[in-house]
Amino acid sequence: PDMIRESAILYTKTRRLSQVRPSPQAIDSMDEMLALLWHLDYEARQLVWARANNIPWRILVGRCGKSRSSLNRDYKKALATLETIQSQHGVT
């Protein structure tokens, strides 16, 4: 789908023009992965999404109240679960 590149109302430093235009295949792939995230529990889903958005571990330690090693263990477990679900559903 086409992306809105400009807006009639611009507030100072609140809108950035996107330089990336995703392909329809990339959008479909993203939709499939987002659907798979719902197979995880709330905390695992939040952790995977946070790491996908490059939120540093030190911030997650403060938010979640767990050590970095515990969060890393939970993250790897969530990714393994997603990989298993992905192979079962045949998502690429």
C-alpha positions in Angstrom: 0.0 0.0 0.0 1.1 3.6 -0.5 2.4 5.4 2.5 1.5 8.9 3.4 4.6 10.9 2.8 3.3 14.4 3.7 0.7 15.8 5.9 -1.3 19.0 5.8 -0.7 19.5 9.5 2.9 19.4 10.8 3.9 20.1 14.3 7.5 21.0 14.9 9.8 17.9 15.0 6.9 15.5 15.4 6.7 14.1 11.9 9.4 12.5 9.9 9.2 11.5 6.3 9.8 7.8 5.8 12.5 6.9 3.4 11.5 3.2 3.3 8.7 1.9 1.3 8.0 -1.8 2.3 7.0 -4.2 -0.4 3.6 -6.0 -0.2 5.5 -9.3 0.5 7.3 -7.6 3.5 4.0 -6.4 4.8 2.5 -9.8 4.5 5.5 -11.4 6.3 5.2 -8.9 9.1 1.5 -9.6 9.5 2.2 -13.3 9.7 4.9 -12.8 12.4 2.7 -10.4 14.4 -0.1 -13.1 14.3 2.5 -15.6 15.7 3.3 -13.3 18.6 -0.2 -13.9 20.0 0.9 -17.5 20.7 3.2 -16.1 23.4 2.1 -15.1 26.9 2.0 -11.4 27.6 5.4 -11.0 29.2 7.2 -13.0 26.5 5.4 -11.0 23.8 6.4 -7.7 25.4 10.0 -8.8 25.7 10.3 -10.0 22.1 8.7 -6.7 20.9 10.9 -4.6 23.0 14.1 -6.3 21.8 12.8 -6.1 18.2 12.7 -2.3 18.8 16.2 -2.3 20.2 15.3 -1.3 23.7 18.5 -1.9 25.7 18.6 -4.7 28.3 19.4 -2.2 31.1 16.0 -0.5 30.5 14.2 -3.8 30.4 15.9 -4.9 33.7 14.3 -1.8 35.3 10.9 -2.3 33.7 10.6 -6.0 34.3 12.3 -6.3 37.7 14.4 -9.3 36.5 18.1 -9.7 36.0 19.6 -9.4 32.5 20.5 -13.1 32.5 16.9 -14.0 33.4 15.5 -11.8 30.7 17.9 -13.2 28.1 16.9 -16.7 29.1 13.2 -15.8 28.7 13.9 -14.0 25.4 15.7 -17.1 24.0 12.8 -19.3 25.2 10.3 -17.0 23.5 12.2 -17.1 20.2 12.5 -20.9 20.4 8.7 -21.0 20.9 8.1 -18.7 17.9 10.4 -20.8 15.8 8.5 -24.0 16.7 5.2 -22.3 16.0 6.5 -20.9 12.7 7.6 -24.3 11.5 4.2 -25.8 12.4 2.3 -23.1 10.5 4.7 -23.0 7.6 5.3 -19.2 7.8 8.4 -18.0 6.1 
